[in-house]
């Protein structure tokens, strides 16, 4: 892995993760991207604490994500869908409004990785990430390929507390937790 490594001598911190699929046409039975992310979460050693599906509606997206930000058992929220450039794609607008801090580097790395898979079509993706309170939020496109790349090449490593030189876990400490 360029620029980092997993330090097996460090303790693994189990995080609570929530998954939100944002899509008007998809139902729970057709949520292959959400299924892929759920499988990745379970295989990683983290805990899948919640999973939901909402339509391309700013108020609905924000309502669900705010509830999870307030939930002390959820450390990371991963959304998929709604990051394109059509009129109904509102995930970045809905979620950036909740960020205390945006992780600008995520979008940069996302486009580098996505370019390897979809070429210049990556320009149509508005994937982003940020921190809201003590919760990391990752906003991915809805395709299974994008979710696979997002987890395998960015998120899975960055939410592993053993990743060096640093991981996002250090920014997610709750009040009263050891540092």
C-alpha positions as CSV (number, residue, x, y, z in Angstrom):
1,X,0.0,0.0,0.0
2,X,1.6,3.3,-1.1
3,X,2.4,5.6,1.7
4,X,1.2,3.5,4.6
5,X,1.2,0.1,6.3
6,X,-0.7,-1.9,8.8
7,X,1.2,-2.2,12.1
8,X,0.2,-5.7,13.3
9,X,1.7,-4.9,16.8
10,X,-1.0,-2.2,17.4
11,X,-4.4,-3.0,18.7
12,X,-7.4,-3.1,16.3
13,X,-10.2,-0.8,17.3
14,X,-13.7,-2.2,16.4
15,X,-15.9,0.6,15.0
16,X,-19.6,0.7,14.6
17,X,-20.6,1.3,11.0
18,X,-23.9,2.4,9.4
19,X,-24.6,2.0,5.7
20,X,-27.1,4.2,3.8
21,X,-28.1,3.5,0.2
22,X,-29.5,6.6,-1.5
23,X,-31.7,5.7,-4.4
24,X,-35.1,6.3,-5.7
25,X,-35.4,3.2,-8.0
26,X,-33.6,0.6,-5.8
27,X,-35.3,-1.3,-3.1
28,X,-33.7,-3.5,-0.4
29,X,-33.8,-6.5,-2.6
30,X,-31.9,-4.8,-5.4
31,X,-29.3,-3.1,-3.2
32,X,-26.2,-4.9,-4.5
33,X,-23.9,-2.0,-3.5
34,X,-25.2,-2.0,0.1
35,X,-24.8,-5.8,0.2
36,X,-21.2,-5.5,-1.0
37,X,-20.4,-2.9,1.7
38,X,-22.2,-4.9,4.4
39,X,-20.0,-7.9,3.5
40,X,-16.9,-5.8,3.6
41,X,-17.8,-4.4,7.0
42,X,-18.5,-7.8,8.5
43,X,-15.3,-9.3,7.0
44,X,-13.2,-6.4,8.4
45,X,-13.9,-7.1,12.0
46,X,-15.9,-3.9,12.5
47,X,-19.6,-4.1,13.4
48,X,-22.5,-3.2,11.1
49,X,-24.7,-1.3,13.5
50,X,-27.4,0.0,11.1
51,X,-28.4,-0.1,7.5
52,X,-31.1,1.8,5.6
53,X,-32.3,2.9,2.2
54,X,-33.7,6.4,1.5
55,X,-34.7,8.1,-1.7
56,X,-32.9,11.0,-3.4
57,X,-34.4,13.5,-0.9
58,X,-32.2,16.0,0.9
59,X,-34.3,16.1,4.1
60,X,-34.6,12.3,4.2
61,X,-30.9,11.8,3.8
62,X,-30.0,14.4,6.4
63,X,-32.6,13.1,8.9
64,X,-31.2,9.5,8.8
65,X,-27.6,10.6,8.9
66,X,-28.2,13.1,11.8
67,X,-29.7,10.2,13.8
68,X,-26.7,8.1,13.2
69,X,-24.3,11.0,14.1
70,X,-26.1,11.3,17.4
71,X,-25.8,7.5,18.0
72,X,-22.8,6.7,20.3
73,X,-22.6,3.2,18.8
74,X,-21.9,4.5,15.3
75,X,-18.4,5.8,14.4
76,X,-18.5,5.7,10.6
77,X,-21.3,6.3,8.1
78,X,-20.9,5.1,4.5
79,X,-23.4,6.2,1.9
80,X,-23.7,5.0,-1.6
81,X,-25.7,6.7,-4.4
82,X,-26.7,10.2,-5.2
83,X,-23.3,11.5,-6.1
84,X,-23.8,12.0,-9.8
85,X,-24.7,15.2,-11.8
86,X,-28.4,14.7,-12.5
87,X,-30.9,17.0,-10.9
88,X,-32.0,14.4,-8.4
89,X,-28.4,13.6,-7.2
90,X,-28.2,15.5,-3.9
91,X,-26.1,13.4,-1.5
92,X,-23.0,15.7,-1.5
93,X,-25.1,18.8,-0.8
94,X,-27.1,17.0,1.9
95,X,-24.1,15.6,3.6
96,X,-21.6,18.4,3.3
97,X,-24.1,20.6,5.1
98,X,-23.6,18.2,8.1
99,X,-19.7,18.1,8.0
100,X,-17.8,20.0,10.7
101,X,-14.7,19.3,8.5
102,X,-14.4,18.1,5.0
103,X,-11.7,15.6,4.1
104,X,-10.7,17.2,0.8
105,X,-8.0,14.6,0.2
106,X,-10.6,11.8,0.0
107,X,-12.1,13.3,-3.2
108,X,-8.6,13.7,-4.7
109,X,-7.7,10.1,-4.0
110,X,-11.2,8.9,-5.1
111,X,-10.7,10.5,-8.5
112,X,-7.2,9.0,-8.9
113,X,-8.5,5.5,-8.1
114,X,-11.7,5.9,-10.0
115,X,-9.8,7.0,-13.1
116,X,-8.1,3.6,-13.2
117,X,-11.5,2.0,-13.5
118,X,-13.8,4.4,-15.4
119,X,-11.4,6.8,-17.0
120,X,-12.5,10.4,-17.5
121,X,-16.1,9.4,-16.5
122,X,-14.8,10.0,-12.9
123,X,-15.4,13.7,-13.6
124,X,-19.1,13.0,-13.1
125,X,-18.6,11.7,-9.6
126,X,-18.9,14.0,-6.6
127,X,-17.8,11.5,-4.0
128,X,-16.7,13.2,-0.7
129,X,-16.0,12.6,2.9
130,X,-16.0,14.5,6.2
131,X,-16.2,14.5,9.9
132,X,-19.4,15.4,11.8
133,X,-19.0,15.4,15.5
134,X,-17.1,12.2,16.3
135,X,-18.4,10.4,13.2
136,X,-16.6,9.9,9.8
137,X,-18.9,10.1,6.8
138,X,-17.9,8.7,3.4
139,X,-20.1,9.5,0.4
140,X,-19.7,7.0,-2.5
141,X,-21.3,6.6,-5.8
142,X,-24.0,3.8,-6.0
143,X,-22.4,1.3,-8.4
144,X,-21.0,-1.9,-7.0
145,X,-17.6,-1.2,-8.7
146,X,-17.4,2.2,-7.0
147,X,-18.3,0.8,-3.6
148,X,-15.7,-2.0,-4.1
149,X,-13.0,0.5,-5.0
150,X,-14.1,2.9,-2.2
151,X,-13.9,0.3,0.5
152,X,-11.0,-1.8,-0.8
153,X,-8.7,1.1,-1.8
154,X,-9.6,3.9,0.6
155,X,-12.1,3.4,3.5
156,X,-11.2,0.0,4.7
157,X,-7.6,0.9,5.3
158,X,-8.3,4.4,6.7
159,X,-10.7,3.1,9.3
160,X,-8.2,0.5,10.5
161,X,-6.6,1.8,13.7
162,X,-3.4,-0.1,12.9
163,X,-2.8,1.9,9.7
164,X,0.4,4.0,9.9
165,X,1.4,6.7,9.8
166,X,-2.2,7.5,10.9
167,X,-5.8,6.5,10.5
168,X,-9.1,8.3,10.8
169,X,-9.8,6.4,14.0
170,X,-7.6,8.9,15.9
171,X,-10.0,11.7,15.0
172,X,-13.1,9.8,16.2
173,X,-12.2,9.5,19.9
174,X,-15.2,10.0,22.1
175,X,-15.0,12.1,25.2
176,X,-13.6,10.1,28.1
177,X,-11.8,7.5,25.8
178,X,-8.1,6.9,26.1
179,X,-6.0,8.4,23.4
